């Protein structure tokens, strides 16, 4: 289990526990359950790299305690 910190820069931080073999789509569903926003309206990125839904966290080299950016479409 790893913990990922997502910051939307509007004052809301979400700490989500997930497995490293989960996909970005699974991570979006966990964030949606925690924040109350629909999963299809969430975009996760780091700098200018927008993460795709079908790729796993391990493939993106997302580790325990890593911070990602959370945007709403």
N, CA, C and O atoms as a CHARMM CRD file, in Angstrom:
* protein
*
  292
    1    1 UNK  N      0.84100  -1.19100   0.00000 PROA 1      0.00000
    2    1 UNK  CA     0.00000   0.00000   0.00000 PROA 1      0.00000
    3    1 UNK  C      0.87900   1.24500   0.00000 PROA 1      0.00000
    4    1 UNK  O      1.87100   1.33400   0.72300 PROA 1      0.00000
    5    2 UNK  N      0.48700   2.18700  -0.82300 PROA 2      0.00000
    6    2 UNK  CA     1.16900   3.47500  -0.85700 PROA 2      0.00000
    7    2 UNK  C      0.14700   4.56800  -0.57800 PROA 2      0.00000
    8    2 UNK  O     -1.05300   4.37000  -0.76800 PROA 2      0.00000
    9    3 UNK  N      0.62700   5.71700  -0.12800 PROA 3      0.00000
   10    3 UNK  CA    -0.24200   6.85900   0.10200 PROA 3      0.00000
   11    3 UNK  C      0.17600   7.97200  -0.84100 PROA 3      0.00000
   12    3 UNK  O      1.34400   8.35900  -0.88100 PROA 3      0.00000
   13    4 UNK  N     -0.78900   8.48600  -1.60300 PROA 4      0.00000
   14    4 UNK  CA    -0.54400   9.54600  -2.57100 PROA 4      0.00000
   15    4 UNK  C     -1.26500  10.79700  -2.08100 PROA 4      0.00000
   16    4 UNK  O     -2.42300  10.73000  -1.67000 PROA 4      0.00000
   17    5 UNK  N     -0.58500  11.93200  -2.12400 PROA 5      0.00000
   18    5 UNK  CA    -1.16800  13.20600  -1.70600 PROA 5      0.00000
   19    5 UNK  C     -1.52000  13.99300  -2.95800 PROA 5      0.00000
   20    5 UNK  O     -0.66600  14.23900  -3.81000 PROA 5      0.00000
   21    6 UNK  N     -2.79000  14.38900  -3.06300 PROA 6      0.00000
   22    6 UNK  CA    -3.25500  15.17500  -4.20800 PROA 6      0.00000
   23    6 UNK  C     -3.67400  16.55400  -3.72000 PROA 6      0.00000
   24    6 UNK  O     -4.47400  16.67400  -2.79200 PROA 6      0.00000
   25    7 UNK  N     -3.13400  17.59300  -4.34500 PROA 7      0.00000
   26    7 UNK  CA    -3.39700  18.97500  -3.95300 PROA 7      0.00000
   27    7 UNK  C     -4.07900  19.67900  -5.11300 PROA 7      0.00000
   28    7 UNK  O     -3.58000  19.64500  -6.23800 PROA 7      0.00000
   29    8 UNK  N     -5.23400  20.32900  -4.84800 PROA 8      0.00000
   30    8 UNK  CA    -5.91900  21.03500  -5.92800 PROA 8      0.00000
   31    8 UNK  C     -5.60600  22.52800  -5.94700 PROA 8      0.00000
   32    8 UNK  O     -6.15500  23.26500  -6.76700 PROA 8      0.00000
   33    9 UNK  N     -4.72700  22.98000  -5.05000 PROA 9      0.00000
   34    9 UNK  CA    -4.26400  24.36900  -4.95800 PROA 9      0.00000
   35    9 UNK  C     -5.39200  25.34100  -4.64800 PROA 9      0.00000
   36    9 UNK  O     -5.23000  26.55100  -4.80600 PROA 9      0.00000
   37   10 UNK  N     -6.52800  24.82500  -4.20800 PROA 10     0.00000
   38   10 UNK  CA    -7.63200  25.67000  -3.77800 PROA 10     0.00000
   39   10 UNK  C     -7.89000  25.47700  -2.28800 PROA 10     0.00000
   40   10 UNK  O     -8.93000  25.88900  -1.77500 PROA 10     0.00000
   41   11 UNK  N     -6.94300  24.85000  -1.59700 PROA 11     0.00000
   42   11 UNK  CA    -7.06700  24.63200  -0.17600 PROA 11     0.00000
   43   11 UNK  C     -7.48600  23.23300   0.20400 PROA 11     0.00000
   44   11 UNK  O     -7.64900  22.94300   1.38900 PROA 11     0.00000
   45   12 UNK  N     -7.66400  22.35900  -0.76300 PROA 12     0.00000
   46   12 UNK  CA    -8.09400  20.99400  -0.47500 PROA 12     0.00000
   47   12 UNK  C     -6.99000  20.01100  -0.83300 PROA 12     0.00000
   48   12 UNK  O     -6.49100  19.99600  -1.95800 PROA 12     0.00000
   49   13 UNK  N     -6.61700  19.19000   0.14500 PROA 13     0.00000
   50   13 UNK  CA    -5.64600  18.12100  -0.08800 PROA 13     0.00000
   51   13 UNK  C     -6.33600  16.79800   0.18600 PROA 13     0.00000
   52   13 UNK  O     -7.09500  16.66800   1.14700 PROA 13     0.00000
   53   14 UNK  N     -6.07100  15.83000  -0.65300 PROA 14     0.00000
   54   14 UNK  CA    -6.63500  14.49600  -0.46300 PROA 14     0.00000
   55   14 UNK  C     -5.48400  13.51500  -0.30000 PROA 14     0.00000
   56   14 UNK  O     -4.56200  13.48300  -1.11600 PROA 14     0.00000
   57   15 UNK  N     -5.54400  12.72000   0.75300 PROA 15     0.00000
   58   15 UNK  CA    -4.56200  11.65200   0.97400 PROA 15     0.00000
   59   15 UNK  C     -5.26900  10.34600   0.69200 PROA 15     0.00000
   60   15 UNK  O     -6.24800  10.00200   1.35500 PROA 15     0.00000
   61   16 UNK  N     -4.76800   9.61400  -0.30000 PROA 16     0.00000
   62   16 UNK  CA    -5.43200   8.39700  -0.74800 PROA 16     0.00000
   63   16 UNK  C     -4.47200   7.22600  -0.61100 PROA 16     0.00000
   64   16 UNK  O     -3.32400   7.29900  -1.04700 PROA 16     0.00000
   65   17 UNK  N     -4.94600   6.15600  -0.00700 PROA 17     0.00000
   66   17 UNK  CA    -4.16100   4.91800   0.08200 PROA 17     0.00000
   67   17 UNK  C     -4.61000   3.99500  -1.04500 PROA 17     0.00000
   68   17 UNK  O     -5.80200   3.75800  -1.23800 PROA 17     0.00000
   69   18 UNK  N     -3.62800   3.48000  -1.78700 PROA 18     0.00000
   70   18 UNK  CA    -3.92900   2.58500  -2.90400 PROA 18     0.00000
   71   18 UNK  C     -2.72900   1.66900  -3.12300 PROA 18     0.00000
   72   18 UNK  O     -1.69500   1.81700  -2.47200 PROA 18     0.00000
   73   19 UNK  N     -2.87600   0.73700  -4.03000 PROA 19     0.00000
   74   19 UNK  CA    -1.78000  -0.16400  -4.38500 PROA 19     0.00000
   75   19 UNK  C     -1.01500   0.41800  -5.56300 PROA 19     0.00000
   76   19 UNK  O     -1.56300   1.20500  -6.33500 PROA 19     0.00000
   77   20 UNK  N      0.24800   0.03300  -5.70400 PROA 20     0.00000
   78   20 UNK  CA     1.02800   0.56700  -6.82000 PROA 20     0.00000
   79   20 UNK  C      0.66200  -0.08500  -8.15400 PROA 20     0.00000
   80   20 UNK  O      1.08900   0.39500  -9.20400 PROA 20     0.00000
   81   21 UNK  N     -0.11900  -1.16700  -8.13500 PROA 21     0.00000
   82   21 UNK  CA    -0.56700  -1.75900  -9.39500 PROA 21     0.00000
   83   21 UNK  C     -1.96400  -1.28500  -9.78100 PROA 21     0.00000
   84   21 UNK  O     -2.53500  -1.79700 -10.74400 PROA 21     0.00000
   85   22 UNK  N     -2.53400  -0.31300  -9.05000 PROA 22     0.00000
   86   22 UNK  CA    -3.79900   0.31500  -9.43800 PROA 22     0.00000
   87   22 UNK  C     -3.55000   1.25500 -10.61300 PROA 22     0.00000
   88   22 UNK  O     -2.44000   1.75200 -10.79900 PROA 22     0.00000
   89   23 UNK  N     -4.58600   1.48900 -11.39500 PROA 23     0.00000
   90   23 UNK  CA    -4.47000   2.41500 -12.51700 PROA 23     0.00000
   91   23 UNK  C     -4.80600   3.83400 -12.05300 PROA 23     0.00000
   92   23 UNK  O     -5.31500   4.03300 -10.95000 PROA 23     0.00000
   93   24 UNK  N     -4.52100   4.79500 -12.89500 PROA 24     0.00000
   94   24 UNK  CA    -4.86700   6.18300 -12.60800 PROA 24     0.00000
   95   24 UNK  C     -6.38500   6.32500 -12.51500 PROA 24     0.00000
   96   24 UNK  O     -6.87900   7.12200 -11.71800 PROA 24     0.00000
   97   25 UNK  N     -7.12700   5.57000 -13.31300 PROA 25     0.00000
   98   25 UNK  CA    -8.58900   5.57300 -13.23200 PROA 25     0.00000
   99   25 UNK  C     -9.09000   5.10900 -11.87900 PROA 25     0.00000
  100   25 UNK  O    -10.05000   5.66500 -11.34600 PROA 25     0.00000
  101   26 UNK  N     -8.44000   4.08300 -11.31300 PROA 26     0.00000
  102   26 UNK  CA    -8.79600   3.62200  -9.96900 PROA 26     0.00000
  103   26 UNK  C     -8.50200   4.70500  -8.93100 PROA 26     0.00000
  104   26 UNK  O     -9.28200   4.91300  -8.00100 PROA 26     0.00000
  105   27 UNK  N     -7.37600   5.38800  -9.09700 PROA 27     0.00000
  106   27 UNK  CA    -7.00700   6.48100  -8.18900 PROA 27     0.00000
  107   27 UNK  C     -8.03400   7.60500  -8.26700 PROA 27     0.00000
  108   27 UNK  O     -8.39000   8.19100  -7.24500 PROA 27     0.00000
  109   28 UNK  N     -8.51200   7.90700  -9.46900 PROA 28     0.00000
  110   28 UNK  CA    -9.53200   8.94400  -9.63400 PROA 28     0.00000
  111   28 UNK  C    -10.81900   8.56200  -8.91800 PROA 28     0.00000
  112   28 UNK  O    -11.47600   9.41900  -8.32700 PROA 28     0.00000
  113   29 UNK  N    -11.18700   7.28300  -8.96400 PROA 29     0.00000
  114   29 UNK  CA   -12.39700   6.83300  -8.27000 PROA 29     0.00000
  115   29 UNK  C    -12.25500   6.97400  -6.76200 PROA 29     0.00000
  116   29 UNK  O    -13.21000   7.35000  -6.08100 PROA 29     0.00000
  117   30 UNK  N    -11.06800   6.67300  -6.23200 PROA 30     0.00000
  118   30 UNK  CA   -10.83300   6.82800  -4.79800 PROA 30     0.00000
  119   30 UNK  C    -10.87200   8.30100  -4.38400 PROA 30     0.00000
  120   30 UNK  O    -11.41200   8.64100  -3.33100 PROA 30     0.00000
  121   31 UNK  N    -10.30100   9.16600  -5.21200 PROA 31     0.00000
  122   31 UNK  CA   -10.31700  10.60400  -4.92700 PROA 31     0.00000
  123   31 UNK  C    -11.74500  11.13400  -5.02200 PROA 31     0.00000
  124   31 UNK  O    -12.15100  11.97300  -4.21900 PROA 31     0.00000
  125   32 UNK  N    -12.50300  10.65000  -5.99800 PROA 32     0.00000
  126   32 UNK  CA   -13.88600  11.09000  -6.16500 PROA 32     0.00000
  127   32 UNK  C    -14.73500  10.70900  -4.95900 PROA 32     0.00000
  128   32 UNK  O    -15.59400  11.48000  -4.53300 PROA 32     0.00000
  129   33 UNK  N    -14.49800   9.52400  -4.41100 PROA 33     0.00000
  130   33 UNK  CA   -15.24100   9.09800  -3.22700 PROA 33     0.00000
  131   33 UNK  C    -14.88700   9.95200  -2.01800 PROA 33     0.00000
  132   33 UNK  O    -15.73300  10.18300  -1.15400 PROA 33     0.00000
  133   34 UNK  N    -13.65600  10.42000  -1.94800 PROA 34     0.00000
  134   34 UNK  CA   -13.21600  11.20700  -0.79900 PROA 34     0.00000
  135   34 UNK  C    -13.63000  12.66800  -0.90700 PROA 34     0.00000
  136   34 UNK  O    -13.96600  13.28800   0.10200 PROA 34     0.00000
  137   35 UNK  N    -13.61100  13.23200  -2.12200 PROA 35     0.00000
  138   35 UNK  CA   -13.88600  14.65800  -2.28700 PROA 35     0.00000
  139   35 UNK  C    -15.32700  14.95800  -2.66600 PROA 35     0.00000
  140   35 UNK  O    -15.78600  16.08600  -2.48300 PROA 35     0.00000
  141   36 UNK  N    -16.04500  13.98600  -3.18500 PROA 36     0.00000
  142   36 UNK  CA   -17.41900  14.21300  -3.60300 PROA 36     0.00000
  143   36 UNK  C    -17.54800  14.70300  -5.02700 PROA 36     0.00000
  144   36 UNK  O    -18.64400  15.07900  -5.44500 PROA 36     0.00000
  145   37 UNK  N    -16.47300  14.71100  -5.78100 PROA 37     0.00000
  146   37 UNK  CA   -16.48400  15.11800  -7.18000 PROA 37     0.00000
  147   37 UNK  C    -16.56200  13.88100  -8.05700 PROA 37     0.00000
  148   37 UNK  O    -16.01700  12.83600  -7.70200 PROA 37     0.00000
  149   38 UNK  N    -17.23200  13.98300  -9.19600 PROA 38     0.00000
  150   38 UNK  CA   -17.32400  12.83600 -10.10400 PROA 38     0.00000
  151   38 UNK  C    -15.94800  12.50300 -10.67200 PROA 38     0.00000
  152   38 UNK  O    -15.14000  13.39100 -10.94300 PROA 38     0.00000
  153   39 UNK  N    -15.69500  11.19800 -10.84800 PROA 39     0.00000
  154   39 UNK  CA   -14.37100  10.74400 -11.29200 PROA 39     0.00000
  155   39 UNK  C    -14.04800  11.19800 -12.70800 PROA 39     0.00000
  156   39 UNK  O    -12.88000  11.42300 -13.02600 PROA 39     0.00000
  157   40 UNK  N    -15.05400  11.34000 -13.56400 PROA 40     0.00000
  158   40 UNK  CA   -14.77500  11.76700 -14.94400 PROA 40     0.00000
  159   40 UNK  C    -14.48900  13.26100 -15.04300 PROA 40     0.00000
  160   40 UNK  O    -14.09000  13.73900 -16.10400 PROA 40     0.00000
  161   41 UNK  N    -14.68500  14.00700 -13.95400 PROA 41     0.00000
  162   41 UNK  CA   -14.38600  15.43500 -13.93900 PROA 41     0.00000
  163   41 UNK  C    -13.03300  15.74100 -13.30300 PROA 41     0.00000
  164   41 UNK  O    -12.68100  16.90700 -13.12300 PROA 41     0.00000
  165   42 UNK  N    -12.27300  14.69900 -12.96300 PROA 42     0.00000
  166   42 UNK  CA   -10.97800  14.87100 -12.28700 PROA 42     0.00000
  167   42 UNK  C     -9.84800  14.63700 -13.28200 PROA 42     0.00000
  168   42 UNK  O     -9.88800  13.69200 -14.07000 PROA 42     0.00000
  169   43 UNK  N     -8.83700  15.50900 -13.23900 PROA 43     0.00000
  170   43 UNK  CA    -7.62000  15.33800 -14.04000 PROA 43     0.00000
  171   43 UNK  C     -6.43900  15.35000 -13.08600 PROA 43     0.00000
  172   43 UNK  O     -6.30400  16.26400 -12.27400 PROA 43     0.00000
  173   44 UNK  N     -5.58300  14.34100 -13.17900 PROA 44     0.00000
  174   44 UNK  CA    -4.39900  14.22800 -12.32900 PROA 44     0.00000
  175   44 UNK  C     -3.17000  14.44600 -13.18400 PROA 44     0.00000
  176   44 UNK  O     -3.02100  13.83500 -14.24200 PROA 44     0.00000
  177   45 UNK  N     -2.28700  15.32400 -12.72000 PROA 45     0.00000
  178   45 UNK  CA    -1.07200  15.58600 -13.49000 PROA 45     0.00000
  179   45 UNK  C      0.05900  15.98100 -12.56300 PROA 45     0.00000
  180   45 UNK  O     -0.14800  16.27800 -11.38600 PROA 45     0.00000
  181   46 UNK  N      1.24800  15.97800 -13.11500 PROA 46     0.00000
  182   46 UNK  CA     2.45900  16.42600 -12.43100 PROA 46     0.00000
  183   46 UNK  C      3.19200  17.31200 -13.42200 PROA 46     0.00000
  184   46 UNK  O      3.57500  16.85300 -14.49800 PROA 46     0.00000
  185   47 UNK  N      3.38900  18.56600 -13.07700 PROA 47     0.00000
  186   47 UNK  CA     3.92000  19.57800 -13.97900 PROA 47     0.00000
  187   47 UNK  C      3.05700  19.62500 -15.22300 PROA 47     0.00000
  188   47 UNK  O      1.87900  19.96800 -15.11800 PROA 47     0.00000
  189   48 UNK  N      3.57100  19.30400 -16.37700 PROA 48     0.00000
  190   48 UNK  CA     2.76900  19.37100 -17.59600 PROA 48     0.00000
  191   48 UNK  C      2.38600  17.99200 -18.11400 PROA 48     0.00000
  192   48 UNK  O      1.83700  17.88300 -19.21000 PROA 48     0.00000
  193   49 UNK  N      2.65900  16.94700 -17.36200 PROA 49     0.00000
  194   49 UNK  CA     2.32800  15.58800 -17.76600 PROA 49     0.00000
  195   49 UNK  C      0.94900  15.22800 -17.22800 PROA 49     0.00000
  196   49 UNK  O      0.76900  15.11500 -16.01500 PROA 49     0.00000
  197   50 UNK  N     -0.01900  15.04800 -18.11300 PROA 50     0.00000
  198   50 UNK  CA    -1.36200  14.62200 -17.72100 PROA 50     0.00000
  199   50 UNK  C     -1.37100  13.09900 -17.74200 PROA 50     0.00000
  200   50 UNK  O     -1.05200  12.48100 -18.75800 PROA 50     0.00000
  201   51 UNK  N     -1.74100  12.49800 -16.61000 PROA 51     0.00000
  202   51 UNK  CA    -1.71100  11.04500 -16.48300 PROA 51     0.00000
  203   51 UNK  C     -2.94700  10.42200 -17.12000 PROA 51     0.00000
  204   51 UNK  O     -4.06700  10.89200 -16.91900 PROA 51     0.00000
  205   52 UNK  N     -2.73100   9.36000 -17.88900 PROA 52     0.00000
  206   52 UNK  CA    -3.80300   8.65300 -18.59300 PROA 52     0.00000
  207   52 UNK  C     -4.42300   7.60300 -17.67200 PROA 52     0.00000
  208   52 UNK  O     -3.74200   7.04800 -16.80900 PROA 52     0.00000
  209   53 UNK  N     -5.71700   7.33200 -17.86000 PROA 53     0.00000
  210   53 UNK  CA    -6.48900   6.48500 -16.94700 PROA 53     0.00000
  211   53 UNK  C     -6.07000   5.02300 -16.95600 PROA 53     0.00000
  212   53 UNK  O     -6.18100   4.36300 -15.92400 PROA 53     0.00000
  213   54 UNK  N     -5.59700   4.49500 -18.06200 PROA 54     0.00000
  214   54 UNK  CA    -5.36100   3.05500 -18.17600 PROA 54     0.00000
  215   54 UNK  C     -3.95400   2.61900 -17.76500 PROA 54     0.00000
  216   54 UNK  O     -3.64900   1.42800 -17.81700 PROA 54     0.00000
  217   55 UNK  N     -3.09100   3.55100 -17.36000 PROA 55     0.00000
  218   55 UNK  CA    -1.71200   3.22400 -17.00500 PROA 55     0.00000
  219   55 UNK  C     -1.59400   3.13800 -15.48800 PROA 55     0.00000
  220   55 UNK  O     -2.20100   3.92800 -14.76500 PROA 55     0.00000
  221   56 UNK  N     -0.80200   2.16900 -15.00700 PROA 56     0.00000
  222   56 UNK  CA    -0.69700   1.93700 -13.56400 PROA 56     0.00000
  223   56 UNK  C      0.21900   2.96900 -12.90200 PROA 56     0.00000
  224   56 UNK  O      1.00700   3.64600 -13.56200 PROA 56     0.00000
  225   57 UNK  N      0.08900   3.06500 -11.58600 PROA 57     0.00000
  226   57 UNK  CA     0.93500   3.97800 -10.81100 PROA 57     0.00000
  227   57 UNK  C      2.38900   3.53900 -10.85700 PROA 57     0.00000
  228   57 UNK  O      3.29700   4.37100 -10.85400 PROA 57     0.00000
  229   58 UNK  N      2.60700   2.23100 -10.90000 PROA 58     0.00000
  230   58 UNK  CA     3.97400   1.70000 -10.96300 PROA 58     0.00000
  231   58 UNK  C      4.65000   2.11100 -12.26800 PROA 58     0.00000
  232   58 UNK  O      5.83800   2.43300 -12.27500 PROA 58     0.00000
  233   59 UNK  N      3.90000   2.10300 -13.37500 PROA 59     0.00000
  234   59 UNK  CA     4.46600   2.49900 -14.66700 PROA 59     0.00000
  235   59 UNK  C      4.83300   3.98200 -14.69500 PROA 59     0.00000
  236   59 UNK  O      5.80300   4.37300 -15.34500 PROA 59     0.00000
  237   60 UNK  N      4.06000   4.80300 -13.99100 PROA 60     0.00000
  238   60 UNK  CA     4.37600   6.23200 -13.89100 PROA 60     0.00000
  239   60 UNK  C      5.39500   6.52500 -12.80200 PROA 60     0.00000
  240   60 UNK  O      5.77000   7.68200 -12.60800 PROA 60     0.00000
  241   61 UNK  N      5.85600   5.49300 -12.08000 PROA 61     0.00000
  242   61 UNK  CA     6.82600   5.61900 -10.99600 PROA 61     0.00000
  243   61 UNK  C      6.32000   6.53600  -9.89100 PROA 61     0.00000
  244   61 UNK  O      7.04900   7.39100  -9.38800 PROA 61     0.00000
  245   62 UNK  N      5.05700   6.34300  -9.52600 PROA 62     0.00000
  246   62 UNK  CA     4.45900   7.06700  -8.41200 PROA 62     0.00000
  247   62 UNK  C      4.70400   6.24400  -7.16200 PROA 62     0.00000
  248   62 UNK  O      4.29700   5.08500  -7.08400 PROA 62     0.00000
  249   63 UNK  N      5.37400   6.84800  -6.17500 PROA 63     0.00000
  250   63 UNK  CA     5.79900   6.14700  -4.97100 PROA 63     0.00000
  251   63 UNK  C      5.02800   6.63600  -3.75700 PROA 63     0.00000
  252   63 UNK  O      4.19100   7.53400  -3.85500 PROA 63     0.00000
  253   64 UNK  N      5.31800   6.03800  -2.61700 PROA 64     0.00000
  254   64 UNK  CA     4.66300   6.37100  -1.36400 PROA 64     0.00000
  255   64 UNK  C      4.99700   7.80300  -0.95800 PROA 64     0.00000
  256   64 UNK  O      6.16500   8.19200  -0.94400 PROA 64     0.00000
  257   65 UNK  N      3.97200   8.58500  -0.63000 PROA 65     0.00000
  258   65 UNK  CA     4.15300   9.95300  -0.18500 PROA 65     0.00000
  259   65 UNK  C      4.31400  10.97300  -1.29700 PROA 65     0.00000
  260   65 UNK  O      4.55800  12.14700  -1.02000 PROA 65     0.00000
  261   66 UNK  N      4.18600  10.56200  -2.52600 PROA 66     0.00000
  262   66 UNK  CA     4.38100  11.46700  -3.65500 PROA 66     0.00000
  263   66 UNK  C      3.19200  12.41900  -3.79300 PROA 66     0.00000
  264   66 UNK  O      2.04600  12.02700  -3.57200 PROA 66     0.00000
  265   67 UNK  N      3.46500  13.64500  -4.15100 PROA 67     0.00000
  266   67 UNK  CA     2.43100  14.65100  -4.33400 PROA 67     0.00000
  267   67 UNK  C      2.09700  14.84800  -5.80100 PROA 67     0.00000
  268   67 UNK  O      2.99100  14.97600  -6.63800 PROA 67     0.00000
  269   68 UNK  N      0.80800  14.87200  -6.11100 PROA 68     0.00000
  270   68 UNK  CA     0.33600  15.09400  -7.47400 PROA 68     0.00000
  271   68 UNK  C     -0.61500  16.28000  -7.48800 PROA 68     0.00000
  272   68 UNK  O     -1.12300  16.69500  -6.44600 PROA 68     0.00000
  273   69 UNK  N     -0.84900  16.82000  -8.67300 PROA 69     0.00000
  274   69 UNK  CA    -1.74900  17.95300  -8.82300 PROA 69     0.00000
  275   69 UNK  C     -3.12100  17.45600  -9.24000 PROA 69     0.00000
  276   69 UNK  O     -3.24000  16.56600 -10.08200 PROA 69     0.00000
  277   70 UNK  N     -4.15600  18.03500  -8.64500 PROA 70     0.00000
  278   70 UNK  CA    -5.53600  17.64100  -8.88000 PROA 70     0.00000
  279   70 UNK  C     -6.27000  18.79800  -9.52100 PROA 70     0.00000
  280   70 UNK  O     -6.30900  19.89200  -8.96000 PROA 70     0.00000
  281   71 UNK  N     -6.85200  18.57500 -10.69000 PROA 71     0.00000
  282   71 UNK  CA    -7.60200  19.59000 -11.39900 PROA 71     0.00000
  283   71 UNK  C     -9.00100  19.08200 -11.69200 PROA 71     0.00000
  284   71 UNK  O     -9.22900  17.87800 -11.80800 PROA 71     0.00000
  285   72 UNK  N     -9.93400  20.01800 -11.81000 PROA 72     0.00000
  286   72 UNK  CA   -11.32700  19.67600 -12.11400 PROA 72     0.00000
  287   72 UNK  C    -11.65800  20.16100 -13.51000 PROA 72     0.00000
  288   72 UNK  O    -11.43500  21.32900 -13.82800 PROA 72     0.00000
  289   73 UNK  N    -12.19000  19.28100 -14.35300 PROA 73     0.00000
  290   73 UNK  CA   -12.57000  19.65200 -15.72600 PROA 73     0.00000
  291   73 UNK  C    -13.99600  20.15600 -15.75600 PROA 73     0.00000
  292   73 UNK  O    -14.50000  20.51700 -16.81900 PROA 73     0.00000
